[in-house]
Amino acid sequence: MGCIVEPMHFADALTERIARTSPVCVGLDPQLGKLPADLPKDCDGVKVFCMGIIDAVSDVASCVKPQLAYFEILGWEGMKVFWEVCAYAKGKDLVVIADGKRNDIGSTCEAYADAYLYEGSPVDALTVSPYLGSDGITPFIQRCTENEKGIYIIVKTSNKSSGELQDLPVGDEVVHEHLAQLVESWGMHHIGPKTNLSCVGAVVGATYPEELKYLRTLMPHIPFLIPGYGAQGGTAEDTKWGFLPDGTGAIVNASRSIIYASEGKDWKEAAGKAAEGMAKELTKILEND
Amino acid sequence: MGCIVEPMHFADALTERIARTSPVCVGLDPQLGKLPADLPKDCDGVKVFCMGIIDAVSDVASCVKPQLAYFEILGWEGMKVFWEVCAYAKGKDLVVIADGKRNDIGSTCEAYADAYLYEGSPVDALTVSPYLGSDGITPFIQRCTENEKGIYIIVKTSNKSSGELQDLPVGDEVVHEHLAQLVESWGMHHIGPKTNLSCVGAVVGATYPEELKYLRTLMPHIPFLIPGYGAQGGTAEDTKWGFLPDGTGAIVNASRSIIYASEGKDWKEAAGKAAEGMAKELTKILEND
C-alpha cells in the first residue's frame, strides 16, 4: 500500500523535523585534503564521506547543508555526487539546504530556482545572495510557494570582513538592518499555516550576537540559519538570540567541528557524538530561557 | 615543433583579443524553450546550440559569457556540457567568462576559485558577488594572480531593483560607489604590465549611463563588463562611458539579442550578423570620441 504525503510548507516541515531532533544543521564541506585516511581523495571518497556523516547525524540533526563549492570543485562528476548526497540525506528524513549563495535576475534567477527548488527536488532550500534586490529574490519565492521549498537570504554573515558592505551606515541604520526589513517584507506573505514562519529565511552569523538579537526583532516571521558555531568561534549562548521566545525559528550550523571531529577510523562515531553534543548544548540553552 | 605560449595577465590578454576583434561579449544563456526548432530540447541541443553560436561569433566577438544557471538547471549532465562549451570557446581563442556570481568566504571561497580559475582552466574569468566583503574576494584574486585569470565583481547591475541595496545612501555617496572604491583598492595592485588594467573587473550595467560614467572615474584601473545592451534596453551610446579615453577597458555583453536573433534555421548566421552589427555600433561610438 502506498502512502501519499501531503507536501507541507517549508517552515512547518522544518519546525516539525526540529521538534523530533534538534536545531542542529550539519554543514557538508567535503574537502579532499581533509577526508579520513581510509577514503580515496576523489568523488567516490566524497560520496562515501558525506553519506557516512549523514548516517552518523541523521538521528540527532534536523538538517544538512551541503556546500556547493566543494562539489563544483570536482567538476561535473562532483555535481553528480552532490545530487546523490542530497537524495541520500532526503531519504534519511533530513531537511536539505543547498548552500550555493546563488543570485541573478529575471529568467536567469528562475533558472537557478528551477535548478534547485523544482517539484520533488531532494533540495528543500537554497541559500541566496541579496545584492541584486528583489528582482533576484522574487523568482525564488515563487518556486518556494509552488513547490513547498525555502530560501535563506544572506543578511549578516559570520566572517570578519562582513561589515565592509553589510554594516555601512544608511541613515539611522546599517545596510544589513535595512535588508532585514526587506527580507521580512518579502517573507511575511508566505507564512506556514502551523508555525507563523515564512518560506523565506535569513542567514545571520552567530559571531555577532548583538546584531543577531536585534535582527530577530526586525524579522519576526523569518526562520534563521545561524552559521559560525564551533570552529568559527560562536557559542550556543551566542546563538540563542536567533531563536523565537518559544525556542523555534532557527537552526544552527556547524561544519568542521562535526564532520572533521576525528581524523581517525572513528570519524563517523566522532561526527555523531559531536552533533549530539551540540544538540544537547542548544537544548540546554533553549530550556534555560 | 611545439609552441610554448607564455601565460599573459588577464587584462592584457583580454585587451589584445579585443584589439583583434571587438568589445562584444556574447552571453550564452541557452534556455531549452528558446532553442532553434531543429535542435533537441536537452543537453545535446544546448551543446550544439552553444557551439554553433561560438562558431558564428568567434571572428567578431572577443568574449563569450556562459551563464551557469542555464547549465545547472540541466543537472550534472548540464555541468558537463558547460565545461565542454567553455573548452570549445577557448579553442576558438575567445575569452571565456563564467557568469556564476559566486560568493563565499575563506576555504569555501577558495574552493569556488579552484573550481573555475585553476591553472589551465578553459574559464578565463568568473563573475562574483560582493556582499560578504574582502573575505569573499581575496581568495579569488589570489588565484587570478597565480593562474593569470580574472574576476568581475558585481558593482551596479542593470535590473530595475538594483537600487534597493546598491543605491542606498551612505554619507555623501551610495553603496555601489563605496563598493567601487573597494574594488579599485582590491584591483589596483594587480595590474597588467601592458595595459595598466587589473585582473579584478567590475560589472556595471548599461541601463544606468550616468552611474556608469561616474563609476569609470572611481575605478580607473578596473576592466568593466557592461551588461544590459540590447534586449535590456541599453544602447551603444549608453555604454561608451564605461570605456577609457583610449577606447579600451570594457566589454559589452548582449545575450538574447544575439543568440536568439532568429528562430529559424538561419540561427547561426543571424547570430553572427547580430554580433557583427553590435561590434560595428560599438566601434563607431568609440571612434567618434
Contacts between the chains, C-beta under 8 A, distances in Angstrom:
chain1	res1	chain2	res2	distance
A	29	B	107	7.6
A	29	B	108	6.8
A	31	B	107	6.8
A	31	B	111	7.4
A	67	B	104	7.7
A	67	B	108	5.7
A	67	B	111	7.7
A	69	B	102	7.5
A	69	B	104	6.0
A	69	B	108	4.8
A	69	B	109	7.6
A	69	B	111	3.8
A	69	B	112	4.6
A	69	B	115	6.5
A	70	B	108	7.4
A	70	B	111	5.3
A	72	B	79	7.8
A	72	B	111	7.4
A	72	B	112	6.9
A	72	B	115	4.3
A	72	B	116	7.9
A	73	B	111	4.7
A	73	B	112	7.6
A	73	B	114	5.2
A	73	B	115	4.1
A	75	B	79	7.3
A	75	B	83	6.6
A	75	B	115	7.9
A	76	B	76	5.1
A	76	B	77	7.5
A	76	B	79	3.9
A	76	B	80	4.0
A	76	B	82	7.5
A	76	B	83	6.3
A	77	B	76	7.5
A	79	B	72	7.8
A	79	B	75	7.3
A	79	B	76	3.9
A	79	B	79	4.6
A	80	B	76	4.0
A	82	B	76	7.5
A	83	B	75	6.6
A	83	B	76	6.3
A	99	B	104	8.0
A	101	B	102	7.4
A	101	B	103	5.1
A	101	B	104	5.9
A	101	B	129	7.2
A	102	B	69	7.5
A	102	B	101	7.4
A	103	B	101	5.1
A	103	B	103	7.7
A	103	B	129	5.5
A	104	B	67	7.7
A	104	B	69	5.9
A	104	B	99	8.0
A	104	B	101	5.9
A	105	B	157	6.9
A	105	B	159	4.3
A	106	B	159	6.9
A	107	B	29	7.6
A	107	B	31	6.8
A	108	B	29	6.8
A	108	B	67	5.7
A	108	B	69	4.8
A	108	B	70	7.4
A	109	B	69	7.6
A	111	B	31	7.4
A	111	B	67	7.7
A	111	B	69	3.8
A	111	B	70	5.4
A	111	B	72	7.4
A	111	B	73	4.7
A	112	B	69	4.6
A	112	B	72	6.9
A	112	B	73	7.6
A	114	B	73	5.3
A	115	B	69	6.5
A	115	B	72	4.3
A	115	B	73	4.1
A	115	B	75	7.9
A	116	B	72	7.9
A	129	B	101	7.2
A	129	B	103	5.5
A	129	B	129	4.8
A	129	B	131	5.4
A	130	B	131	6.5
A	130	B	165	6.4
A	131	B	129	5.4
A	131	B	130	6.5
A	131	B	131	4.9
A	131	B	154	6.0
A	131	B	157	7.8
A	131	B	165	5.8
A	131	B	166	6.9
A	132	B	154	7.4
A	132	B	157	5.4
A	132	B	159	6.2
A	132	B	161	7.0
A	132	B	162	6.2
A	133	B	159	7.1
A	133	B	161	3.3
A	133	B	162	5.7
A	133	B	163	6.9
A	133	B	164	3.5
A	133	B	165	5.8
A	133	B	166	7.3
A	134	B	161	4.5
A	134	B	164	6.1
A	135	B	159	4.4
A	135	B	160	6.2
A	135	B	161	4.2
A	135	B	162	7.5
A	136	B	159	7.5
A	136	B	161	7.5
A	154	B	131	6.0
A	154	B	132	7.3
A	157	B	105	6.9
A	157	B	131	7.8
A	157	B	132	5.4
A	159	B	105	4.3
A	159	B	106	6.9
A	159	B	132	6.2
A	159	B	133	7.1
A	159	B	135	4.4
A	159	B	136	7.5
A	160	B	135	6.2
A	161	B	105	8.0
A	161	B	132	7.1
A	161	B	133	3.4
A	161	B	134	4.5
A	161	B	135	4.2
A	161	B	136	7.5
A	162	B	132	6.2
A	162	B	133	5.6
A	162	B	135	7.4
A	163	B	133	6.9
A	164	B	133	3.5
A	164	B	134	6.1
A	164	B	182	6.6
A	165	B	130	6.4
A	165	B	131	5.8
A	165	B	132	8.0
A	165	B	133	5.8
A	165	B	175	6.8
A	165	B	178	7.7
A	165	B	179	6.4
A	166	B	131	6.9
A	166	B	133	7.3
A	168	B	168	7.6
A	168	B	170	4.6
A	168	B	175	6.2
A	168	B	178	6.3
A	169	B	170	6.3
A	169	B	171	7.2
A	170	B	168	4.7
A	170	B	169	6.3
A	170	B	170	6.1
A	170	B	175	7.8
A	171	B	169	7.2
A	175	B	165	6.8
A	175	B	168	6.2
A	175	B	170	7.8
A	175	B	175	6.5
A	178	B	165	7.7
A	178	B	168	6.3
A	179	B	165	6.4
A	182	B	164	6.6
